């Protein structure tokens, strides 16, 4: 495997700094869900179901707000979106430790609705800074950074909550979010290729929101559905096997499989559609439920695990080729909403299957449902015109 594509991407002016800031800025964002859950369950002494409701409110807010923030970036640039969302995050999370449970639910919804668009910002900037033929390795690098952020963020949230307090953890979360937003405000990464100005009139949605993009959104939702369901199924199977203390290792290895897959995928030249990757990932998830021991589970997760990051990379790469630069913010927000929807549905779906049939079946059913969803999107993907070479 040649690392030349990655060296070429990192040689583009500004990309190294963007990726580094993207990694650090995402850590507070990835810690929000765990921080809220622990605060409600242990800080406010409410039930785990009530903790899940607060997290769900935040997630719903993110799903609704992502396209809106993306459109704001398209029409006004990066800084107005960063200023607005950073101020809202400061207010929401600096007051959250003092709120009752009844007020924390709507506060979490507002926090999600106007969350700092860090994930979308980095990807929009990469599409603007990196030539079209180099975007796949660029997105692969970003995907690997996301994996690292998700390995650090929730673990850091647990550490802060258990060594200090959940309230202190929220305060530190607020600091991290504000620093992240302020840093991106000062950096002001590009949102469109050099020389292209914000058009006076936004391109009509019908010019880019076509069958191919719809298919990509469905496939992306299916991918995160499979991942979210697999995440919960891993925990359930480890618990059933009496190896709950090894759960962190299992999740970390699963993330490592994805990271390795992203590294390899970004270096290859042959294009592979996101629908193919997600369908195969779903089918390869099914055998994981047949693992006779938890050690075998770690091995059976490898085939599907290595396709996680490539699926995300392919989705973002396809979006950057079918959506014009002036609308990529909104389209990236829609992609984020689709992924959030898949994540939101996947975990409770797997939980229902685990409760009624056991964790092994959760892998099988989640993988099958994801593959079927992709199959349903295939006609729309094929009906769309062939992809043109990657534009600037």
ZATOR-91427 format. One line per 4 residues: number of its first residue (from 1); their letters; for each residue z, y, x of C-alpha. Coordinates in nm, 3 decimals. Layout:
! residues N
NUM> A> Z:Y:X  ...
END
This chain:
! residues 392
1> XXXX> 0.000:0.000:0.000  -0.104:0.337:0.141  0.135:0.632:0.116  -0.148:0.877:0.182
5> XXXX> -0.167:0.991:-0.185  0.199:1.092:-0.171  0.157:1.277:0.157  -0.135:1.470:0.008
9> XXXX> 0.070:1.568:-0.298  0.369:1.677:-0.091  0.137:1.886:0.125  0.046:2.103:-0.176
13> XXXX> 0.234:2.435:-0.139  0.543:2.451:-0.357  0.549:2.087:-0.467  0.832:1.976:-0.236
17> XXXX> 1.059:2.255:-0.358  0.964:2.192:-0.721  1.047:1.821:-0.701  1.376:1.882:-0.519
21> XXXX> 1.489:2.140:-0.773  1.367:1.911:-1.051  1.588:1.628:-0.928  1.901:1.843:-0.897
25> XXXX> 1.839:2.030:-1.222  1.794:1.712:-1.424  2.131:1.561:-1.329  2.333:1.782:-1.571
29> XXXX> 2.080:1.713:-1.848  2.106:1.337:-1.802  2.487:1.363:-1.819  2.500:1.535:-2.159
33> XXXX> 2.488:1.221:-2.376  2.762:1.039:-2.186  2.977:1.353:-2.163  2.959:1.410:-2.538
37> XXXX> 3.032:1.046:-2.615  3.340:1.034:-2.394  3.468:1.371:-2.516  3.455:1.267:-2.882
41> XXXX> 3.588:0.914:-2.830  3.862:0.984:-2.574  3.915:1.360:-2.580  3.913:1.408:-2.957
45> XXXX> 4.029:1.049:-3.026  3.758:0.984:-3.283  3.566:0.662:-3.345  3.270:0.548:-3.141
49> XXXX> 3.054:0.585:-3.451  3.155:0.950:-3.476  3.077:0.989:-3.106  2.735:0.843:-3.173
53> XXXX> 2.679:1.095:-3.452  2.738:1.387:-3.217  2.499:1.241:-2.961  2.245:1.176:-3.237
57> XXXX> 2.271:1.540:-3.350  2.196:1.654:-2.996  1.905:1.410:-2.967  1.755:1.522:-3.299
61> XXXX> 1.778:1.881:-3.180  1.592:1.790:-2.860  1.317:1.614:-3.056  1.264:1.918:-3.281
65> XXXX> 1.303:2.182:-3.013  1.085:2.038:-2.736  0.746:2.131:-2.890  0.881:2.473:-2.991
69> XXXX> 0.997:2.550:-2.636  0.668:2.414:-2.504  0.472:2.650:-2.729  0.692:2.941:-2.615
73> XXXX> 0.606:2.854:-2.254  0.236:2.839:-2.343  0.239:3.182:-2.509  0.495:3.376:-2.305
77> XXXX> 0.533:3.192:-1.977  0.827:3.013:-1.819  1.084:3.289:-1.783  1.141:3.384:-2.150
81> XXXX> 1.202:3.016:-2.236  1.440:2.973:-1.941  1.633:3.291:-2.025  1.675:3.201:-2.392
85> XXXX> 1.774:2.838:-2.341  2.005:2.906:-2.045  2.202:3.165:-2.243  2.230:2.928:-2.540
89> XXXX> 2.349:2.643:-2.317  2.612:2.871:-2.163  2.749:2.962:-2.505  2.734:2.611:-2.654
93> XXXX> 2.888:2.413:-2.367  3.147:2.672:-2.262  3.287:2.671:-2.617  3.240:2.299:-2.693
97> XXXX> 3.579:2.186:-2.548  3.755:2.413:-2.799  3.561:2.303:-3.107  3.685:2.062:-3.371
101> XXXX> 3.479:1.754:-3.439  3.334:1.913:-3.753  3.205:2.211:-3.554  3.098:2.006:-3.252
105> XXXX> 2.828:1.824:-3.453  2.628:2.141:-3.542  2.696:2.283:-3.195  2.540:1.973:-3.040
109> XXXX> 2.240:2.011:-3.270  2.190:2.372:-3.155  2.240:2.266:-2.793  1.964:2.009:-2.830
113> XXXX> 1.734:2.238:-3.026  1.748:2.500:-2.750  1.806:2.275:-2.450  1.664:2.391:-2.118
117> XXXX> 1.312:2.239:-2.099  1.362:2.103:-1.748  1.170:1.778:-1.787  0.868:1.945:-1.946
121> XXXX> 0.877:2.240:-1.707  0.845:2.022:-1.398  0.555:1.825:-1.545  0.372:2.135:-1.668
125> XXXX> 0.413:2.291:-1.324  0.286:1.978:-1.149  -0.023:1.979:-1.370  -0.083:2.344:-1.277
129> XXXX> -0.016:2.310:-0.903  -0.173:1.973:-0.820  -0.549:1.901:-0.837  -0.650:1.664:-1.115
133> XXXX> -0.730:1.369:-0.889  -0.381:1.387:-0.733  -0.178:1.407:-1.052  -0.102:1.038:-1.082
137> XXXX> 0.090:1.020:-0.751  0.251:1.355:-0.838  0.375:1.222:-1.171  0.482:0.900:-0.999
141> XXXX> 0.700:1.099:-0.759  0.846:1.288:-1.053  0.907:0.963:-1.242  1.098:0.820:-0.945
145> XXXX> 1.307:1.136:-0.931  1.385:1.098:-1.302  1.508:0.743:-1.235  1.741:0.873:-0.964
149> XXXX> 1.869:1.147:-1.194  1.948:0.895:-1.468  2.130:0.679:-1.216  2.348:0.973:-1.106
153> XXXX> 2.400:1.183:-1.421  2.578:0.941:-1.659  2.783:0.795:-1.372  2.893:1.145:-1.274
157> XXXX> 2.988:1.217:-1.635  3.212:0.908:-1.641  3.369:1.002:-1.308  3.453:1.356:-1.422
161> XXXX> 3.590:1.239:-1.757  3.813:0.972:-1.604  3.939:1.163:-1.299  3.976:1.509:-1.456
165> XXXX> 3.931:1.540:-1.833  3.644:1.541:-2.081  3.692:1.913:-2.142  3.667:1.988:-1.771
169> XXXX> 3.361:1.766:-1.757  3.195:1.978:-2.026  3.280:2.300:-1.840  3.124:2.163:-1.522
173> XXXX> 2.826:2.046:-1.727  2.784:2.405:-1.850  2.794:2.532:-1.493  2.532:2.280:-1.384
177> XXXX> 2.301:2.364:-1.674  2.329:2.738:-1.619  2.263:2.703:-1.246  1.963:2.481:-1.322
181> XXXX> 1.818:2.725:-1.574  1.882:3.026:-1.351  1.720:2.853:-1.053  1.405:2.774:-1.251
185> XXXX> 1.404:3.130:-1.391  1.404:3.272:-1.038  1.155:3.015:-0.912  0.925:3.074:-1.212
189> XXXX> 0.693:2.775:-1.146  0.330:2.805:-1.253  0.236:2.694:-1.603  -0.141:2.697:-1.553
193> XXXX> -0.381:2.671:-1.258  -0.408:2.973:-1.031  -0.641:3.236:-1.172  -0.601:3.131:-1.535
197> XXXX> -0.428:3.384:-1.757  -0.249:3.328:-2.087  -0.522:3.354:-2.353  -0.482:3.615:-2.627
201> XXXX> -0.534:3.346:-2.891  -0.391:2.996:-2.849  -0.645:2.712:-2.861  -0.646:2.558:-3.210
205> XXXX> -0.446:2.236:-3.225  -0.740:2.047:-3.371  -0.922:2.105:-3.042  -0.675:1.886:-2.851
209> XXXX> -0.453:1.707:-3.100  -0.689:1.417:-3.162  -0.681:1.037:-3.195  -0.633:0.976:-2.822
213> XXXX> -0.326:1.199:-2.799  -0.182:1.043:-3.116  -0.227:0.700:-2.960  -0.056:0.817:-2.640
217> XXXX> 0.238:0.954:-2.841  0.275:0.624:-3.029  0.258:0.425:-2.705  0.514:0.654:-2.541
221> XXXX> 0.752:0.617:-2.835  0.703:0.239:-2.816  0.782:0.245:-2.443  1.112:0.430:-2.483
225> XXXX> 1.194:0.212:-2.786  1.162:-0.095:-2.563  1.362:0.068:-2.283  1.644:0.187:-2.508
229> XXXX> 1.666:-0.152:-2.681  1.659:-0.334:-2.347  1.936:-0.111:-2.214  2.168:-0.208:-2.498
233> XXXX> 2.060:-0.574:-2.488  2.147:-0.591:-2.117  2.498:-0.464:-2.189  2.537:-0.711:-2.477
237> XXXX> 2.416:-1.008:-2.274  2.638:-0.920:-1.978  2.934:-0.897:-2.212  2.850:-1.229:-2.375
241> XXXX> 2.825:-1.388:-2.029  3.170:-1.255:-1.932  3.016:-1.038:-1.660  3.076:-0.694:-1.810
245> XXXX> 3.199:-0.563:-1.473  2.852:-0.630:-1.331  2.677:-0.428:-1.602  2.644:-0.120:-1.382
249> XXXX> 2.476:-0.328:-1.113  2.237:-0.478:-1.368  2.136:-0.135:-1.502  2.098:0.003:-1.149
253> XXXX> 1.873:-0.287:-1.048  1.665:-0.238:-1.361  1.618:0.130:-1.267  1.530:0.023:-0.913
257> XXXX> 1.257:-0.209:-1.047  1.110:0.086:-1.235  1.130:0.308:-0.927  0.943:0.050:-0.718
261> XXXX> 0.682:0.010:-0.990  0.628:0.385:-1.001  0.590:0.399:-0.623  0.318:0.131:-0.626
265> XXXX> 0.140:0.264:-0.935  0.114:0.615:-0.799  -0.059:0.489:-0.484  -0.334:0.286:-0.652
269> XXXX> -0.665:0.444:-0.750  -0.772:0.224:-1.041  -0.683:0.385:-1.377  -0.480:0.177:-1.623
273> XXXX> -0.425:0.306:-1.976  -0.076:0.375:-2.102  -0.144:0.146:-2.400  -0.214:-0.148:-2.171
277> XXXX> 0.097:-0.084:-1.964  0.328:-0.052:-2.265  0.184:-0.357:-2.442  0.226:-0.573:-2.131
281> XXXX> 0.575:-0.431:-2.074  0.669:-0.529:-2.429  0.537:-0.882:-2.392  0.711:-0.927:-2.055
285> XXXX> 1.040:-0.811:-2.208  1.046:-1.111:-2.441  1.128:-1.378:-2.176  1.435:-1.183:-2.058
289> XXXX> 1.615:-1.302:-2.368  1.573:-1.662:-2.253  1.782:-1.614:-1.939  2.036:-1.900:-1.914
293> XXXX> 2.274:-1.689:-1.700  2.318:-1.321:-1.624  2.186:-1.379:-1.270  1.863:-1.513:-1.418
297> XXXX> 1.853:-1.208:-1.645  1.835:-0.982:-1.340  1.532:-1.176:-1.219  1.358:-1.196:-1.557
301> XXXX> 1.386:-0.819:-1.596  1.166:-0.760:-1.289  0.820:-0.802:-1.454  0.889:-0.559:-1.739
305> XXXX> 1.107:-0.332:-1.525  0.833:-0.252:-1.273  0.614:-0.123:-1.560  0.864:0.133:-1.695
309> XXXX> 0.779:0.423:-1.465  0.403:0.346:-1.456  0.392:0.373:-1.837  0.552:0.719:-1.823
313> XXXX> 0.319:0.825:-1.541  0.010:0.711:-1.732  0.121:0.895:-2.047  0.166:1.225:-1.863
317> XXXX> -0.158:1.178:-1.668  -0.356:1.116:-1.987  -0.199:1.417:-2.158  -0.294:1.646:-1.869
321> XXXX> -0.656:1.533:-1.905  -0.695:1.566:-2.283  -0.499:1.889:-2.338  -0.617:2.228:-2.203
325> XXXX> -0.375:2.416:-1.972  -0.306:2.679:-2.241  -0.156:2.413:-2.471  0.009:2.174:-2.224
329> XXXX> 0.356:2.312:-2.291  0.343:2.227:-2.660  0.174:1.893:-2.594  0.432:1.802:-2.330
333> XXXX> 0.701:1.892:-2.582  0.542:1.662:-2.838  0.536:1.384:-2.578  0.905:1.446:-2.511
337> XXXX> 0.977:1.432:-2.885  0.792:1.102:-2.916  0.991:0.954:-2.628  1.315:1.086:-2.776
341> XXXX> 1.230:0.930:-3.112  1.169:0.594:-2.947  1.497:0.614:-2.759  1.688:0.714:-3.072
345> XXXX> 1.553:0.421:-3.276  1.558:0.157:-3.002  1.932:0.136:-2.935  2.056:0.101:-3.296
349> XXXX> 1.770:-0.140:-3.368  1.877:-0.361:-3.078  2.239:-0.329:-3.187  2.149:-0.457:-3.533
353> XXXX> 1.965:-0.755:-3.384  2.252:-0.831:-3.145  2.505:-0.824:-3.429  2.303:-1.062:-3.646
357> XXXX> 2.128:-1.297:-3.402  2.258:-1.233:-3.049  2.143:-1.039:-2.741  1.869:-1.283:-2.645
361> XXXX> 1.679:-1.211:-2.963  1.718:-0.836:-2.908  1.492:-0.858:-2.601  1.235:-1.065:-2.789
365> XXXX> 1.219:-0.857:-3.104  1.219:-0.522:-2.921  0.938:-0.633:-2.690  0.736:-0.769:-2.980
369> XXXX> 0.782:-0.457:-3.194  0.677:-0.235:-2.904  0.365:-0.441:-2.837  0.270:-0.441:-3.206
373> XXXX> 0.311:-0.061:-3.221  0.068:-0.027:-2.931  -0.174:-0.263:-3.102  -0.162:-0.042:-3.411
377> XXXX> -0.248:0.264:-3.196  -0.536:0.093:-3.018  -0.810:0.175:-3.275  -0.731:0.548:-3.251
381> XXXX> -0.738:0.534:-2.872  -1.074:0.356:-2.869  -1.220:0.586:-3.134  -1.164:0.892:-2.914
385> XXXX> -1.430:1.008:-2.666  -1.407:0.862:-2.316  -1.177:1.049:-2.080  -1.351:1.301:-1.859
389> XXXX> -1.261:1.332:-1.492  -0.924:1.499:-1.447  -0.963:1.876:-1.484  -0.777:2.136:-1.286
END
